[in-house]
Amino acid sequence: MGRGWTPVLALLALLLAAADAQAQEPSTPSAGNRVEQSRAPAAHPAWRSGLVWTLGVGEPYGWLGGDLAYYVPLRGVRMAFAPHAALGRMPPGHDLSWEWGARGGVTLMFGRADRALVDVAYGAVGAGPVVLHGAAVAGRVVEGVTLLGGYEWMWRSGVLIRVWGGPAFITEELYPEDERIDLVLGIGVGWKPW
């Protein structure tokens, strides 16, 4: 991993520490409403903290890969945040083998079960060939910062569909200045088991 991962990992550690502080305290029901609570439907999975696994295509998933996130709902507001990490395979082109790409960041979610998303992440945004004397000799991952918007639909079963889109700002110094902004798109299907 490059030196650009240090701030991302530090941010993820801070967010996970904040998640413990935001965890809801278990309530102790009174004798009168114990029966009523036992009949109440379980809370929608989007309203609870927990892990989410997503498989998808596009740059947010390392082109073809998966994402692991931890949802942390914020009390009193219809918002949540989710630190996440993704790993996938990216095609560099020129008949070269696919490269592994990783990225990590945080997603802010607005809404209850179906949510608008804003995501900031750092990591792989594409792959390209290493060219020596006009010939592609190997593939390499291109890293950058992404700022994505999207939407997530989640059902009571915990199954979800997520779509993404937005700009990627390529941080590779070898990349030409006029080609450092790219469009990022992705779609994923996932599950939040608890």
Phi and psi in degrees as GROMACS dihedral restraints (atoms count N, CA, C in turn):
[ dihedral_restraints ]
;  ai    aj    ak    al  type     phi  dphi    fc
    3     4     5     6     1   -78.6    20    10
    4     5     6     7     1   172.7    20    10
    6     7     8     9     1   -67.1    20    10
    7     8     9    10     1   -16.8    20    10
    9    10    11    12     1   -68.9    20    10
   10    11    12    13     1   -15.1    20    10
   12    13    14    15     1   -76.6    20    10
   13    14    15    16     1   -22.0    20    10
   15    16    17    18     1   -57.6    20    10
   16    17    18    19     1   -49.3    20    10
   18    19    20    21     1   -64.5    20    10
   19    20    21    22     1   -35.6    20    10
   21    22    23    24     1   -64.2    20    10
   22    23    24    25     1   -46.4    20    10
   24    25    26    27     1   -65.0    20    10
   25    26    27    28     1   -37.9    20    10
   27    28    29    30     1   -64.8    20    10
   28    29    30    31     1   -41.7    20    10
   30    31    32    33     1   -63.5    20    10
   31    32    33    34     1   -42.8    20    10
   33    34    35    36     1   -62.6    20    10
   34    35    36    37     1   -40.8    20    10
   36    37    38    39     1   -63.4    20    10
   37    38    39    40     1   -41.8    20    10
   39    40    41    42     1   -63.4    20    10
   40    41    42    43     1   -42.7    20    10
   42    43    44    45     1   -66.6    20    10
   43    44    45    46     1   -39.0    20    10
   45    46    47    48     1   -66.6    20    10
   46    47    48    49     1   -36.3    20    10
   48    49    50    51     1   -65.5    20    10
   49    50    51    52     1   -39.3    20    10
   51    52    53    54     1   -67.7    20    10
   52    53    54    55     1   -28.8    20    10
   54    55    56    57     1   -62.2    20    10
   55    56    57    58     1   -38.6    20    10
   57    58    59    60     1   -62.4    20    10
   58    59    60    61     1   -38.7    20    10
   60    61    62    63     1   -69.6    20    10
   61    62    63    64     1   -29.4    20    10
   63    64    65    66     1   -87.5    20    10
   64    65    66    67     1   -10.0    20    10
   66    67    68    69     1   -57.2    20    10
   67    68    69    70     1   137.3    20    10
   69    70    71    72     1   -74.4    20    10
   70    71    72    73     1   138.5    20    10
   72    73    74    75     1   -77.3    20    10
   73    74    75    76     1   138.6    20    10
   75    76    77    78     1   -67.2    20    10
   76    77    78    79     1   136.6    20    10
   78    79    80    81     1   -92.9    20    10
   79    80    81    82     1   149.6    20    10
   81    82    83    84     1  -104.8    20    10
   82    83    84    85     1   108.9    20    10
   84    85    86    87     1   -70.6    20    10
   85    86    87    88     1   148.8    20    10
   87    88    89    90     1   -77.6    20    10
   88    89    90    91     1   164.1    20    10
   90    91    92    93     1   -59.7    20    10
   91    92    93    94     1   -33.1    20    10
   93    94    95    96     1   -69.0    20    10
   94    95    96    97     1   -32.1    20    10
   96    97    98    99     1  -108.9    20    10
   97    98    99   100     1    10.8    20    10
   99   100   101   102     1   -63.7    20    10
  100   101   102   103     1   -43.2    20    10
  102   103   104   105     1   -64.7    20    10
  103   104   105   106     1   -43.7    20    10
  105   106   107   108     1   -61.9    20    10
  106   107   108   109     1   -40.5    20    10
  108   109   110   111     1   -68.5    20    10
  109   110   111   112     1   -33.3    20    10
  111   112   113   114     1   -68.2    20    10
  112   113   114   115     1   -25.0    20    10
  114   115   116   117     1   -87.4    20    10
  115   116   117   118     1   -16.9    20    10
  117   118   119   120     1   -66.4    20    10
  118   119   120   121     1   140.4    20    10
  120   121   122   123     1   -65.8    20    10
  121   122   123   124     1   151.8    20    10
  123   124   125   126     1   -63.7    20    10
  124   125   126   127     1   147.8    20    10
  126   127   128   129     1   -62.4    20    10
  127   128   129   130     1   146.2    20    10
  129   130   131   132     1   -58.6    20    10
  130   131   132   133     1   139.1    20    10
  132   133   134   135     1   -57.6    20    10
  133   134   135   136     1   -27.2    20    10
  135   136   137   138     1   -68.4    20    10
  136   137   138   139     1   -19.7    20    10
  138   139   140   141     1   -91.0    20    10
  139   140   141   142     1    -4.8    20    10
  141   142   143   144     1  -111.8    20    10
  142   143   144   145     1   151.3    20    10
  144   145   146   147     1   -76.6    20    10
  145   146   147   148     1   153.1    20    10
  147   148   149   150     1   158.5    20    10
  148   149   150   151     1   172.9    20    10
  150   151   152   153     1   -77.6    20    10
  151   152   153   154     1   148.9    20    10
  153   154   155   156     1  -134.4    20    10
  154   155   156   157     1   128.4    20    10
  156   157   158   159     1  -106.3    20    10
  157   158   159   160     1   134.0    20    10
  159   160   161   162     1  -135.3    20    10
  160   161   162   163     1   136.9    20    10
  162   163   164   165     1  -112.6    20    10
  163   164   165   166     1   139.3    20    10
  165   166   167   168     1  -162.6    20    10
  166   167   168   169     1   178.9    20    10
  168   169   170   171     1  -123.2    20    10
  169   170   171   172     1   148.9    20    10
  171   172   173   174     1   112.7    20    10
  172   173   174   175     1   169.4    20    10
  174   175   176   177     1   -59.6    20    10
  175   176   177   178     1   -33.9    20    10
  177   178   179   180     1   -61.7    20    10
  178   179   180   181     1   -16.9    20    10
  180   181   182   183     1  -113.6    20    10
  181   182   183   184     1    25.1    20    10
  183   184   185   186     1    65.1    20    10
  184   185   186   187     1    32.9    20    10
  186   187   188   189     1    75.6    20    10
  187   188   189   190     1   -57.8    20    10
  189   190   191   192     1  -138.4    20    10
  190   191   192   193     1   100.8    20    10
  192   193   194   195     1  -174.2    20    10
  193   194   195   196     1  -151.9    20    10
  195   196   197   198     1  -135.6    20    10
  196   197   198   199     1   165.3    20    10
  198   199   200   201     1  -136.1    20    10
  199   200   201   202     1   137.4    20    10
  201   202   203   204     1  -119.5    20    10
  202   203   204   205     1   124.4    20    10
  204   205   206   207     1  -130.7    20    10
  205   206   207   208     1   160.1    20    10
  207   208   209   210     1  -124.6    20    10
  208   209   210   211     1   111.2    20    10
  210   211   212   213     1   -79.3    20    10
  211   212   213   214     1   133.4    20    10
  213   214   215   216     1  -129.1    20    10
  214   215   216   217     1   100.7    20    10
  216   217   218   219     1   -71.8    20    10
  217   218   219   220     1   144.1    20    10
  219   220   221   222     1   -96.5    20    10
  220   221   222   223     1   131.8    20    10
  222   223   224   225     1   -69.0    20    10
  223   224   225   226     1   141.2    20    10
  225   226   227   228     1    82.8    20    10
  226   227   228   229     1    -7.6    20    10
  228   229   230   231     1  -136.2    20    10
  229   230   231   232     1   159.9    20    10
  231   232   233   234     1   -91.3    20    10
  232   233   234   235     1    58.4    20    10
  234   235   236   237     1  -137.7    20    10
  235   236   237   238     1   158.5    20    10
  237   238   239   240     1  -151.7    20    10
  238   239   240   241     1   163.8    20    10
  240   241   242   243     1  -131.9    20    10
  241   242   243   244     1   158.8    20    10
  243   244   245   246     1  -146.6    20    10
  244   245   246   247     1   106.5    20    10
  246   247   248   249     1   -67.6    20    10
  247   248   249   250     1   144.6    20    10
  249   250   251   252     1  -149.4    20    10
  250   251   252   253     1   161.7    20    10
  252   253   254   255     1  -141.4    20    10
  253   254   255   256     1   141.0    20    10
  255   256   257   258     1  -127.7    20    10
  256   257   258   259     1   151.0    20    10
  258   259   260   261     1  -143.2    20    10
  259   260   261   262     1   133.1    20    10
  261   262   263   264     1  -161.5    20    10
  262   263   264   265     1   179.1    20    10
  264   265   266   267     1  -106.0    20    10
  265   266   267   268     1   136.8    20    10
  267   268   269   270     1  -124.3    20    10
  268   269   270   271     1   133.8    20    10
  270   271   272   273     1   -83.8    20    10
  271   272   273   274     1   121.0    20    10
  273   274   275   276     1   -83.5    20    10
  274   275   276   277     1    -8.9    20    10
  276   277   278   279     1    85.4    20    10
  277   278   279   280     1  -176.1    20    10
  279   280   281   282     1    55.8    20    10
  280   281   282   283     1    34.9    20    10
  282   283   284   285     1    55.8    20    10
  283   284   285   286     1    30.6    20    10
  285   286   287   288     1   -94.9    20    10
  286   287   288   289     1   160.6    20    10
  288   289   290   291     1   -67.8    20    10
  289   290   291   292     1   152.3    20    10
  291   292   293   294     1   -69.8    20    10
  292   293   294   295     1   146.9    20    10
  294   295   296   297     1  -104.1    20    10
  295   296   297   298     1   149.9    20    10
  297   298   299   300     1   -79.7    20    10
  298   299   300   301     1   134.8    20    10
  300   301   302   303     1  -127.9    20    10
  301   302   303   304     1   138.4    20    10
  303   304   305   306     1  -127.7    20    10
  304   305   306   307     1   151.6    20    10
  306   307   308   309     1  -152.6    20    10
  307   308   309   310     1   156.4    20    10
  309   310   311   312     1  -147.0    20    10
  310   311   312   313     1   153.5    20    10
  312   313   314   315     1  -178.9    20    10
  313   314   315   316     1  -157.4    20    10
  315   316   317   318     1  -138.7    20    10
  316   317   318   319     1   141.0    20    10
  318   319   320   321     1  -114.8    20    10
  319   320   321   322     1   133.7    20    10
  321   322   323   324     1  -101.1    20    10
  322   323   324   325     1   134.4    20    10
  324   325   326   327     1  -121.1    20    10
  325   326   327   328     1   135.4    20    10
  327   328   329   330     1  -123.5    20    10
  328   329   330   331     1   117.5    20    10
  330   331   332   333     1   131.1    20    10
  331   332   333   334     1  -175.9    20    10
  333   334   335   336     1   -98.4    20    10
  334   335   336   337     1   -83.6    20    10
  336   337   338   339     1   -94.9    20    10
  337   338   339   340     1   -44.3    20    10
  339   340   341   342     1  -100.6    20    10
  340   341   342   343     1   128.8    20    10
  342   343   344   345     1  -133.4    20    10
  343   344   345   346     1   145.6    20    10
  345   346   347   348     1   -81.0    20    10
  346   347   348   349     1   144.1    20    10
  348   349   350   351     1  -123.8    20    10
  349   350   351   352     1   143.6    20    10
  351   352   353   354     1  -131.3    20    10
  352   353   354   355     1   128.3    20    10
  354   355   356   357     1  -130.0    20    10
  355   356   357   358     1   137.4    20    10
  357   358   359   360     1  -123.8    20    10
  358   359   360   361     1   128.1    20    10
  360   361   362   363     1  -148.2    20    10
  361   362   363   364     1   162.7    20    10
  363   364   365   366     1  -130.9    20    10
  364   365   366   367     1   139.6    20    10
  366   367   368   369     1   150.6    20    10
  367   368   369   370     1  -152.3    20    10
  369   370   371   372     1   -66.2    20    10
  370   371   372   373     1   128.8    20    10
  372   373   374   375     1  -120.4    20    10
  373   374   375   376     1    -0.8    20    10
  375   376   377   378     1   171.8    20    10
  376   377   378   379     1  -179.6    20    10
  378   379   380   381     1  -140.3    20    10
  379   380   381   382     1   149.8    20    10
  381   382   383   384     1  -148.5    20    10
  382   383   384   385     1   169.6    20    10
  384   385   386   387     1   -82.9    20    10
  385   386   387   388     1   152.2    20    10
  387   388   389   390     1   -93.8    20    10
  388   389   390   391     1   119.2    20    10
  390   391   392   393     1  -109.5    20    10
  391   392   393   394     1   124.0    20    10
  393   394   395   396     1  -120.7    20    10
  394   395   396   397     1   123.7    20    10
  396   397   398   399     1    52.7    20    10
  397   398   399   400     1    39.3    20    10
  399   400   401   402     1    84.6    20    10
  400   401   402   403     1    -0.5    20    10
  402   403   404   405     1  -117.2    20    10
  403   404   405   406     1   135.3    20    10
  405   406   407   408     1   -75.5    20    10
  406   407   408   409     1   117.6    20    10
  408   409   410   411     1  -108.9    20    10
  409   410   411   412     1   -19.4    20    10
  411   412   413   414     1  -162.9    20    10
  412   413   414   415     1   167.7    20    10
  414   415   416   417     1  -104.8    20    10
  415   416   417   418     1   158.9    20    10
  417   418   419   420     1  -149.4    20    10
  418   419   420   421     1   152.5    20    10
  420   421   422   423     1   -85.9    20    10
  421   422   423   424     1   138.5    20    10
  423   424   425   426     1  -103.5    20    10
  424   425   426   427     1   125.2    20    10
  426   427   428   429     1  -103.9    20    10
  427   428   429   430     1   155.5    20    10
  429   430   431   432     1  -173.6    20    10
  430   431   432   433     1  -179.0    20    10
  432   433   434   435     1  -103.5    20    10
  433   434   435   436     1   135.0    20    10
  435   436   437   438     1  -115.7    20    10
  436   437   438   439     1   144.9    20    10
  438   439   440   441     1  -127.7    20    10
  439   440   441   442     1   102.0    20    10
  441   442   443   444     1  -113.4    20    10
  442   443   444   445     1   149.3    20    10
  444   445   446   447     1  -115.9    20    10
  445   446   447   448     1   153.9    20    10
  447   448   449   450     1  -170.4    20    10
  448   449   450   451     1  -170.6    20    10
  450   451   452   453     1  -145.1    20    10
  451   452   453   454     1   146.5    20    10
  453   454   455   456     1  -130.0    20    10
  454   455   456   457     1   130.8    20    10
  456   457   458   459     1  -109.5    20    10
  457   458   459   460     1   124.4    20    10
  459   460   461   462     1  -127.3    20    10
  460   461   462   463     1   133.0    20    10
  462   463   464   465     1   -96.5    20    10
  463   464   465   466     1   166.9    20    10
  465   466   467   468     1   -59.3    20    10
  466   467   468   469     1   -24.0    20    10
  468   469   470   471     1   -72.0    20    10
  469   470   471   472     1   -12.1    20    10
  471   472   473   474     1    93.4    20    10
  472   473   474   475     1    -6.7    20    10
  474   475   476   477     1   -72.6    20    10
  475   476   477   478     1   139.3    20    10
  477   478   479   480     1  -140.1    20    10
  478   479   480   481     1   155.5    20    10
  480   481   482   483     1  -125.5    20    10
  481   482   483   484     1   136.6    20    10
  483   484   485   486     1  -134.3    20    10
  484   485   486   487     1   135.0    20    10
  486   487   488   489     1  -121.8    20    10
  487   488   489   490     1   145.6    20    10
  489   490   491   492     1  -133.8    20    10
  490   491   492   493     1   155.7    20    10
  492   493   494   495     1  -168.3    20    10
  493   494   495   496     1   148.7    20    10
  495   496   497   498     1   159.3    20    10
  496   497   498   499     1  -177.3    20    10
  498   499   500   501     1   -86.9    20    10
  499   500   501   502     1   151.6    20    10
  501   502   503   504     1  -117.3    20    10
  502   503   504   505     1   133.1    20    10
  504   505   506   507     1  -107.1    20    10
  505   506   507   508     1   104.0    20    10
  507   508   509   510     1   -72.8    20    10
  508   509   510   511     1   129.8    20    10
  510   511   512   513     1  -101.2    20    10
  511   512   513   514     1     1.5    20    10
  513   514   515   516     1   -67.4    20    10
  514   515   516   517     1   125.9    20    10
  516   517   518   519     1   -69.7    20    10
  517   518   519   520     1   -26.4    20    10
  519   520   521   522     1   -77.3    20    10
  520   521   522   523     1   -12.9    20    10
  522   523   524   525     1   -75.3    20    10
  523   524   525   526     1   140.2    20    10
  525   526   527   528     1   -60.8    20    10
  526   527   528   529     1   141.9    20    10
  528   529   530   531     1   -53.2    20    10
  529   530   531   532     1   -42.9    20    10
  531   532   533   534     1   -78.0    20    10
  532   533   534   535     1    -1.7    20    10
  534   535   536   537     1  -118.0    20    10
  535   536   537   538     1    19.5    20    10
  537   538   539   540     1   -87.6    20    10
  538   539   540   541     1    -2.1    20    10
  540   541   542   543     1  -114.8    20    10
  541   542   543   544     1   129.5    20    10
  543   544   545   546     1  -134.5    20    10
  544   545   546   547     1   162.0    20    10
  546   547   548   549     1   -94.7    20    10
  547   548   549   550     1   133.5    20    10
  549   550   551   552     1  -116.0    20    10
  550   551   552   553     1   130.7    20    10
  552   553   554   555     1  -133.0    20    10
  553   554   555   556     1   151.6    20    10
  555   556   557   558     1  -166.4    20    10
  556   557   558   559     1   156.4    20    10
  558   559   560   561     1  -141.7    20    10
  559   560   561   562     1   139.6    20    10
  561   562   563   564     1  -142.5    20    10
  562   563   564   565     1   157.0    20    10
  564   565   566   567     1  -123.5    20    10
  565   566   567   568     1   132.8    20    10
  567   568   569   570     1  -144.9    20    10
  568   569   570   571     1  -172.6    20    10
  570   571   572   573     1  -149.9    20    10
  571   572   573   574     1   134.4    20    10
  573   574   575   576     1  -114.1    20    10
  574   575   576   577     1    96.8    20    10
  576   577   578   579     1   -69.2    20    10
  577   578   579   580     1   -24.9    20    10
